[in-house]
Amino acid sequence: MIDLLDLHKYFILKHLREGDVAVDFTMGNGYDTAFLSQTVGERGKVYAFDIQAAAVESTRRHLEEIGAPKNYTLIHASHHLVKDYVKEPIRAGMFNLGWLPGGDKSITTLRETTLPAIQAAIELLDRDAILNVAVYPGHEEGDAEGKMICEYLASISRYKVCATRINILNSPTSPYFIMIETKP
């Protein structure tokens, strides 16, 4: 069976190289931040966002424990504020929507900040770049968030970005992801 997280990384690696700039828009416990940090290496740069102090601390601990390159900036702020912190073009970005694994499930990403974050991320994308958005439709806000993102992306010209959705057809509440790619 296909592992969606492995597939997520597979597509990121088609675009992201050593020395590039990447953003983890929802750092959670830091696993995506670590993947991005290790991929871009010492010469690269990673920005990671989360609204929960526990996520920032968990990520900091994880990155230190695995000996990740010191190429990251952890930002305790909402992902929709990305342009306040990131000034250069990015080659890759990852959104893992929903709640902090092991955390308070009443605190989730929300439509009113996720859409502006995705819009800003698209504006920051370099040529031959990618955003991957993992959507969790198994809860009410996640389902609404996913539908809103798909509707928005369907309205963008395919000459600007290519937006692709990958999901398990016979499991409608399973997570799915959306890739947003720019041309080389």
C-alpha positions as CSV (number, residue, x, y, z in Angstrom):
1,M,0.0,0.0,0.0
2,I,1.1,3.6,-0.6
3,D,2.4,5.5,2.4
4,L,1.1,9.0,1.8
5,L,3.9,10.5,4.0
6,D,6.6,8.8,1.9
7,L,4.9,10.0,-1.3
8,H,4.8,13.5,0.2
9,K,8.6,13.4,0.6
10,Y,9.2,11.8,-2.7
11,F,7.6,14.8,-4.5
12,I,9.4,17.3,-2.3
13,L,12.7,15.7,-3.3
14,K,12.0,16.2,-7.0
15,H,12.3,19.9,-6.3
16,L,14.4,20.6,-3.2
17,R,18.1,20.5,-3.2
18,E,21.1,21.4,-1.0
19,G,21.4,25.1,-0.4
20,D,17.7,25.8,-1.1
21,V,15.1,27.7,1.1
22,A,12.2,25.7,2.5
23,V,9.3,26.4,4.9
24,D,7.5,24.1,7.3
25,F,4.2,26.0,7.7
26,T,3.0,23.8,10.5
27,M,6.0,22.5,12.5
28,G,4.1,20.2,14.9
29,N,6.7,18.0,16.5
30,G,9.3,18.8,14.0
31,Y,9.5,15.8,11.7
32,D,8.9,17.7,8.5
33,T,11.2,20.5,9.7
34,A,13.9,17.9,10.3
35,F,13.4,16.4,6.8
36,L,13.6,19.9,5.2
37,S,16.7,20.8,7.3
38,Q,18.6,17.7,6.4
39,T,17.6,18.0,2.7
40,V,18.8,21.6,2.3
41,G,21.9,21.0,4.4
42,E,24.3,23.5,6.0
43,R,24.1,26.0,3.0
44,G,20.3,25.9,3.0
45,K,17.7,27.6,5.1
46,V,14.4,26.4,6.8
47,Y,11.7,28.5,8.4
48,A,9.2,26.7,10.5
49,F,5.9,28.1,12.0
50,D,3.5,27.0,14.7
51,I,1.1,28.9,17.0
52,Q,1.7,26.6,19.9
53,A,4.7,27.1,22.2
54,A,4.7,23.3,22.9
55,A,5.2,22.6,19.2
56,V,8.1,25.0,19.0
57,E,9.8,23.4,22.0
58,S,9.1,19.9,20.8
59,T,10.6,20.7,17.4
60,R,13.7,22.4,18.9
61,R,14.3,19.3,21.1
62,H,13.8,16.9,18.1
63,L,16.2,18.9,15.9
64,E,18.8,19.0,18.6
65,E,18.4,15.3,19.4
66,I,19.0,14.2,15.7
67,G,21.8,16.7,15.2
68,A,20.0,18.6,12.4
69,P,22.1,21.3,10.7
70,K,21.7,24.7,12.4
71,N,20.0,26.1,9.3
72,Y,16.5,26.6,10.8
73,T,14.5,29.4,12.3
74,L,11.6,28.3,14.5
75,I,8.8,30.9,14.6
76,H,6.1,31.0,17.2
77,A,3.5,32.6,15.0
78,S,0.7,31.7,12.6
79,H,1.7,30.5,9.1
80,H,-0.4,33.2,7.5
81,L,2.3,35.7,8.6
82,V,5.0,34.0,6.5
83,K,5.8,37.1,4.5
84,D,6.7,38.9,7.7
85,Y,9.6,36.5,8.2
86,V,10.5,35.0,4.8
87,K,11.8,37.5,2.2
88,E,13.4,35.2,-0.3
89,P,11.9,32.8,-2.9
90,I,11.3,29.3,-1.5
91,R,11.8,26.0,-3.3
92,A,9.6,23.8,-1.1
93,G,6.9,24.2,1.6
94,M,5.0,21.7,3.7
95,F,1.7,22.1,5.4
96,N,0.5,19.3,7.7
97,L,-3.0,20.6,8.6
98,G,-5.0,19.6,11.6
99,W,-3.8,19.4,15.2
100,L,-0.5,18.8,17.0
101,P,0.0,15.1,17.3
102,G,-0.2,14.2,20.9
103,G,-1.6,17.7,21.7
104,D,-4.9,19.3,22.3
105,K,-7.3,18.3,19.5
106,S,-9.4,21.4,20.0
107,I,-6.6,23.5,18.6
108,T,-6.5,23.0,14.9
109,T,-5.4,24.8,11.8
110,L,-8.3,27.0,10.6
111,R,-9.6,28.1,7.2
112,E,-9.2,31.8,8.0
113,T,-5.4,31.5,8.4
114,T,-4.7,28.5,6.2
115,L,-6.0,30.0,3.0
116,P,-4.0,33.2,3.4
117,A,-0.9,31.1,4.3
118,I,-1.3,29.1,1.1
119,Q,-1.8,32.2,-1.0
120,A,1.3,33.8,0.5
121,A,3.3,30.5,0.0
122,I,2.3,30.4,-3.7
123,E,3.5,34.0,-4.1
124,L,6.9,33.0,-2.5
125,L,7.4,30.0,-4.7
126,D,10.5,30.1,-6.9
127,R,10.6,28.4,-10.3
128,D,10.6,24.6,-10.2
129,A,9.2,24.7,-6.6
130,I,6.6,22.8,-4.7
131,L,4.1,23.1,-1.8
132,N,2.7,20.0,-0.3
133,V,-0.5,20.3,1.8
134,A,-1.6,17.3,3.9
135,V,-5.3,17.6,4.6
136,Y,-7.2,15.6,7.3
137,P,-10.9,15.5,6.4
138,G,-11.8,13.2,9.4
139,H,-12.9,16.2,11.5
140,E,-15.3,19.0,10.6
141,E,-12.8,21.8,10.3
142,G,-10.4,19.6,8.4
143,D,-13.0,18.6,5.9
144,A,-14.1,22.3,5.4
145,E,-10.5,23.4,5.1
146,G,-9.7,20.8,2.4
147,K,-12.8,21.7,0.4
148,M,-11.9,25.4,0.6
149,I,-8.3,24.8,-0.5
150,C,-9.4,22.6,-3.5
151,E,-11.9,25.3,-4.6
152,Y,-9.3,28.0,-4.4
153,L,-6.7,26.1,-6.3
154,A,-9.2,25.1,-9.0
155,S,-9.6,28.8,-9.7
156,I,-5.9,29.5,-10.4
157,S,-4.6,29.3,-14.0
158,R,-2.8,26.1,-14.7
159,Y,-0.2,28.2,-16.5
160,K,0.7,29.7,-13.1
161,V,0.8,26.5,-11.0
162,C,-0.1,22.9,-11.3
163,A,-2.3,21.7,-8.4
164,T,-2.7,18.0,-8.0
165,R,-4.7,16.1,-5.3
166,I,-3.7,12.6,-4.2
167,N,-6.2,10.6,-2.1
168,I,-7.4,7.1,-1.3
169,L,-10.6,6.7,-3.2
170,N,-12.1,4.0,-1.0
171,S,-11.4,5.8,2.3
172,P,-13.1,9.2,2.1
173,T,-12.0,10.3,5.6
174,S,-8.4,9.3,5.2
175,P,-5.8,12.1,4.9
176,Y,-4.9,13.3,1.4
177,F,-2.5,15.7,0.0
178,I,-2.3,18.4,-2.5
179,M,0.8,19.3,-4.5
180,I,1.2,22.8,-5.9
181,E,4.1,23.1,-8.3
182,T,5.6,25.9,-10.4
183,K,7.2,25.3,-13.8
184,P,11.0,25.0,-14.1
